[in-house]
Amino acid sequence: MEQQRKQETEIDLVELFFALKQKLWIIIIAFAAGIGIMAAYTVFMVTPQYSATSMIYVLTTSTTNDATTLSDVQLGTQLANDYTILLKTHPVLDTVIENLGLDINYDQLYGKINVTNTTDTRILNITVTDTDPQTAQSIANEMAHVAIDYLGEVVSTDDSSIAEEAQLPRGPVSPSLSRNCLMGGLLGIVLSAGVIIILYLLNDKLYTEEDIEKYLHLTTLGTIPDKSGKNMSKEKRRHAND
């Protein structure tokens, strides 16, 4: 009995495969449509975002001397972690807004800035993302200059220095046209295949004597041949789903 159930399941999977194969042209069209829709959405509806990054090197009192101890390195690393928080405080961001004459508030600027500290280093990366590449560069550089002055007053260490100023972004960091198109194409395949499978499973018509025995558990006493004089085979049942 168990073997019979497995056999029926295998037959169902084979029929399902042929149902998808017969509708392959629909899946291909859905794939192309998904790519086209996502491409149009990405190009015409999504605003490109540009990122610029400036870098600050965190100094300690002994860093400027000839000898640098392990404690200096550890202290510099710890200060870098503290600076990632201090750099996004009101005194720093409000000063940047005032110096550049930005028409945004603290919360809006806060959302544009990401401060990171590379592991086991005293390097702070200030990354600014904006819809305008020039604005992103200006904010990143101004952030570095304001942060150095502010942190020198708050933390009792030597002034940090700018390791690298932000460069003008050459291209947007988002959205990714290729990634969005791929996602659109895959979504088209999934949706179209899902619809085909659902319609196939909802089709409860009986086409062959095997169907009657399988689903109704009745014995077929006779069959009526089709116009060609042959009984409907499994292959014809598959085509009948079209």
Beta strands, then each sheet from edge to edge (+ up, - down):
strand 1: 50-57
strand 2: 113-117
strand 3: 123-130
strand 4: 161-164
sheet 1: 2+ 3- 1+ 4-
end
